[in-house]
Amino acid sequence: MEKFIILMWLCTATTSTPLNCKQIKTDRVKFVDQYSCTVYGYSHSLRVIRDLGKEKINQHNLFTKFLCASEQYIKKVETNA
């Protein structure tokens, strides 16, 4: 059965700098489907945003983005890199 993993980034976008994203840590979980991974992604994003706080989020225009990808896709990308 196909398993999914999550990749997540914290990004900033300002008028003076282009989009800048850094990968952030997530729990090392293998999800059984796209749905479970996506639900986790949104709940983890909310935690990250709340932990950073309103002032920091607003000051740096921070946001999160994430990708749920199948393990097969990740392995294929790694071997082609």
N, C-alpha and C positions, 0 to 999 in steps of 0.2 A: 504494500500500500504506500502511496506517495505521501511524504511528509513535507511540511512547510517550515521555514525558518523566517524570522523577522529581522530586518535591517532597519535601523532608525537613525535619523540625523536631527541635529539642532541647527537651525539656520537663522541668519539675520539678513535683512534686506533694508538698506538705507539709500537715500538719494545720493550720498557721497561715495558709496562702495557698491560693487556688484553683489549679487547673491553669493553668500558664503555659508557653506554647510560643513559641519564636523559630525562624524559618526559618533553616536553615543551608545553606552552599554545598555543591553536589555538582558533579561533572564535568558539563559541558554536552554530554551524549550523547543522541542520539535512538535509542531502542531499537527493534528490529524487531518485538518482541512483548512481551506482558505478562510472560511467563516471564523473559526476559532482564532486564527492568527490575526485577522482584521479586528475582531472584538478586543483582543489583547492590545493591539496597536493603539486603538483609540483610548482605552483605559490607561495605558502606560503614558501616552502623550499627555493626558489630563494630569496625571501625577507629576510629570516633569514640569509642566507649566505652573501648576500650583506650588511646587517646591521652589521654583525660581522666583515667584511672586510678581505681583502686578507692576511694581516699580521697575524691576529689571526687564521684564517683558516689554513694557512700553518704552523704556529708555533705549533699548537696543533693537527694537522691532523683531523680537525673537518668535520663531514658530518651529514646530516639529513637522517632519514628514517621515513616512515609513513605507517599506515595501515588504510584502509577504511573497516569498519566492519558494518554489519547490527545490528540494535538495538537488534534484537532477539538473535543474537550471543553473544553480550555483556551481556545481561540479563542472558543468560544461563551460561556463564562463571562465573558471579558474584554469582549466586545461588549455583554453584558447588564448589566455593572457600572455 
